[in-house]
Amino acid sequence: MELQAARQIIDTLAQGIHPVTGEVMPEDSPYNAPPVIRALFAVSQALDGQPAKARREPPPNAGKPWSAQEDGKLESAFSAGIDVRDIALEMGRTAWAVEARLVKLGKIAPRPGMRMSSPLAN
């Protein structure tokens, strides 16, 4: 397996998403535990060739399941034309997580190279 493919799997797990099915991990999954999320981000950074300390901490809601209220807020912000990066900052998520959620909600098509093999469960 190439390092880029491994990193993509690690990044997906760090977002609380099953890398094969694309389903959101259950809340009680070990992948949703903050220490595990931080460890996965550290491994991802190491695969990227950067020391873990050189990067910022993940956003506060990284890896957490999306609520119906957050979905509504996301859809409203996106419909209002707010940039994905600004939405991500406001919601405490990564831009990748916001894009993935917009794909799941049917608001955008997946970007080339975006691994969304099946719809997300949550």
C-alpha positions in Angstrom: 0.0 0.0 0.0 1.3 3.4 -0.9 1.8 6.0 1.9 -0.8 8.3 0.3 -3.4 5.6 0.4 -2.6 4.8 4.0 -2.7 8.5 4.9 -6.2 8.8 3.3 -7.4 5.8 5.4 -6.0 7.4 8.6 -7.5 10.8 7.8 -10.9 9.2 7.1 -10.7 7.3 10.4 -9.8 10.5 12.2 -13.0 12.0 10.9 -14.9 9.2 12.4 -15.8 7.7 9.1 -15.4 4.0 8.1 -12.8 4.2 5.2 -14.3 1.3 3.3 -18.1 1.8 3.7 -18.1 5.6 4.1 -20.5 5.2 7.1 -20.1 7.4 10.2 -18.7 5.4 13.1 -21.1 4.9 16.0 -20.7 7.4 18.9 -19.3 4.7 21.1 -16.7 3.6 18.6 -13.1 3.9 19.8 -12.5 6.0 16.7 -14.6 8.8 18.2 -12.6 8.9 21.4 -10.6 12.2 21.5 -7.3 10.5 22.3 -7.7 8.2 19.4 -8.6 11.1 17.1 -5.5 13.0 18.2 -3.4 9.8 17.7 -4.7 9.4 14.1 -4.0 13.0 13.3 -0.5 12.6 14.6 0.1 9.5 12.5 -1.4 11.3 9.4 1.1 14.2 10.0 4.0 11.7 10.4 3.0 10.1 7.1 3.0 13.6 5.6 6.6 13.9 6.8 5.8 16.7 9.3 6.3 16.4 13.0 3.0 16.4 15.0 4.0 19.6 16.8 4.4 21.5 13.6 0.7 21.4 12.8 -2.3 22.9 14.6 -4.7 20.9 16.8 -7.7 19.5 15.0 -10.9 21.5 15.1 -13.0 21.0 18.3 -15.7 19.0 16.5 -13.3 16.9 14.4 -14.5 13.3 14.4 -17.7 13.9 16.1 -21.0 12.8 14.5 -23.1 15.4 12.8 -26.4 16.4 14.4 -29.6 17.3 12.6 -29.2 20.8 13.9 -25.6 21.0 12.5 -26.9 19.7 9.1 -29.5 22.5 9.0 -26.9 25.1 9.9 -24.6 23.7 7.2 -27.2 23.6 4.5 -28.3 27.2 5.4 -24.7 28.5 5.3 -24.0 26.7 2.1 -27.2 28.0 0.4 -26.2 31.5 1.5 -23.0 31.1 -0.5 -20.6 31.1 2.5 -17.3 29.6 1.6 -16.7 26.0 2.7 -13.6 27.0 4.7 -15.5 29.7 6.5 -18.3 27.2 7.3 -15.7 24.7 8.6 -14.2 27.3 10.8 -17.5 28.4 12.2 -18.7 24.8 12.8 -15.4 23.6 14.3 -14.9 21.1 11.5 -12.3 20.6 8.8 -13.1 21.8 5.3 -12.8 18.1 4.2 -15.5 17.1 6.7 -17.8 19.9 5.6 -17.3 18.9 1.9 -18.0 15.3 2.7 -21.1 16.2 4.6 -22.3 18.4 1.7 -21.8 15.4 -0.6 -23.8 13.2 1.8 -26.6 15.7 1.9 -26.7 15.8 -1.9 -25.6 19.5 -2.1 -22.4 18.9 -4.1 -20.8 16.2 -6.1 -17.7 14.5 -4.8 -14.4 16.1 -6.0 -12.1 14.0 -8.1 -10.1 11.8 -5.7 -12.6 12.2 -2.9 -13.2 8.7 -1.6 -17.0 8.5 -1.0 -17.6 4.8 -1.9 -21.1 4.8 -0.3 -23.4 7.3 1.4 -22.6 8.2 5.0 -25.0 6.7 7.5 -25.3 9.8 9.8 
